[in-house]
Amino acid sequence: MDITRLFIYNLKKWRKAKGLSQKALAERCGTSYTYIRQLESANGNPSFLFIGKIADALGIEPYLLFYDDSPESLPKPGQAELINPVKADFLDRISIEFDRAIKKIT
């Protein structure tokens, strides 16, 4: 996802999560709701200072407006992460069977 789409996605996501309309967010930021509407439709380019105002108005850290939490961006599990639980289960089962065999012998 490109940075503009990511910003728009997160701006909308956080605004809605906080239960704010575009107008309410604009009031908290000291701007017009048309500017927030422009940002959410990719027709505006906020300054770093304004991004900070948006984050403050939403009660979040500014980086969250650029944080990609989409499933495509999450790291894929490696082989070790997939195999280790199976390996641990296998070793537990062998240990139990080994203990049973030893009890039969002794």
Sequence and secondary structure as in RCSB ss.txt:
>XXXX:A:sequence
MDITRLFIYNLKKWRKAKGLSQKALAERCGTSYTYIRQLESANGNPSFLFIGKIADALGIEPYLLFYDDSPESLP
KPGQAELINPVKADFLDRISIEFDRAIKKIT
>XXXX:A:secstr
  HHHHHHHHHHHHHHHTT  HHHHHHHHTS HHHHHHHHTT     HHHHHHHHHHHTS GGGGS   STTTS 
   HHHHHHHHHHHHHHHHHHHHHHHHHHH 
